[in-house]
Amino acid sequence: MTVNMDRALAFMEALQANHVTYSMTGSRTGADGTADCSGAVYTALCAGGAPVADTVLDTETMHGWLLTSGFVLLAENMRWPAQRGDVFIWGEHGKSAGAGGHTGIFITDHDIIHCNYSHNGVSVNNYGQYWNTANRPYYYAYRYSGS
């Protein structure tokens, strides 16, 4: 299995181009025109070649799935040199279900693409600014290593 992060990011960009709106109660993947953060990221990574899980993942179940899908944990609530393709998850593991968590993918070393409530869909934002606006939540950073 190989995960092509460029394909995953292209999927996120397609969700944005198709004006997918934010919803935690629809398909969560964009299939019905709605998505949430974790459903969009999970589906994008699957489009890039990550294994399909039994159900659409959330910010709680995504941690273990990323680790078994060739990603490594780079940082837990500490700075790291972000790069294109890094996946972030906000919210302390065990406390990030529902609106308690958030996730997205870096498109540069400082910009992210993510499906979010505040923009009612997929947007590109500066990570630091968005993190500050969200009151600096606890976070994790993962990077695909291929192993």
Backbone hydrogen bonds, N-H to C=O, Kabsch-Sander energy under -0.5 kcal/mol:
donor,donor_aa,acceptor,acceptor_aa,energy
4,N,2,T,-0.6
4,N,48,G,-3.4
5,M,3,V,-0.9
8,A,4,N,-1.9
9,L,5,M,-2.6
10,A,6,D,-2.1
11,F,7,R,-1.9
12,M,8,A,-1.8
13,E,9,L,-2.5
14,A,10,A,-2.1
15,L,11,F,-2.2
16,Q,12,M,-2.0
17,A,13,E,-2.7
18,N,14,A,-2.1
19,H,16,Q,-1.7
20,V,15,L,-2.2
21,T,33,G,-2.5
23,S,35,A,-2.2
30,G,34,T,-2.2
32,D,34,T,-0.5
33,G,30,G,-1.6
35,A,21,T,-2.2
36,D,28,R,-1.3
40,A,36,D,-2.4
41,V,37,C,-2.3
42,Y,38,S,-2.9
43,T,39,G,-2.3
44,A,40,A,-2.4
45,L,41,V,-2.7
46,C,42,Y,-2.2
47,A,43,T,-2.3
48,G,44,A,-1.3
49,G,46,C,-1.5
50,A,45,L,-2.6
62,M,58,D,-2.0
65,W,61,T,-1.3
66,L,62,M,-2.8
67,L,63,H,-1.9
68,T,64,G,-1.9
69,S,65,W,-0.7
69,S,66,L,-1.0
70,G,67,L,-0.8
71,F,66,L,-2.3
72,V,143,R,-2.6
74,L,72,V,-0.7
74,L,141,A,-3.2
75,A,141,A,-1.3
77,N,139,Y,-2.6
82,A,80,W,-1.5
85,G,106,F,-3.0
86,D,83,Q,-2.2
87,V,142,Y,-2.6
88,F,104,G,-2.0
89,I,140,Y,-2.2
90,W,102,H,-3.7
91,G,138,Y,-3.3
95,K,92,E,-2.8
100,G,97,A,-2.1
101,G,98,G,-1.2
102,H,90,W,-1.3
104,G,88,F,-1.4
105,I,113,I,-2.3
106,F,86,D,-2.9
107,I,111,D,-2.8
108,T,111,D,-1.6
112,I,125,N,-3.0
113,I,105,I,-2.8
114,H,123,S,-2.0
116,N,114,H,-0.5
116,N,121,G,-2.8
120,N,117,Y,-1.1
121,G,116,N,-2.0
122,V,20,V,-0.7
123,S,114,H,-2.5
125,N,112,I,-2.1
127,Y,110,H,-3.2
130,Y,126,N,-2.4
131,W,127,Y,-3.0
132,N,128,G,-2.4
133,T,129,Q,-2.4
134,A,130,Y,-1.7
135,N,132,N,-1.8
136,R,131,W,-2.5
140,Y,89,I,-2.1
141,A,75,A,-2.3
142,Y,87,V,-3.1
143,R,72,V,-2.0
145,S,70,G,-3.4
146,G,70,G,-1.2
147,S,70,G,-0.7
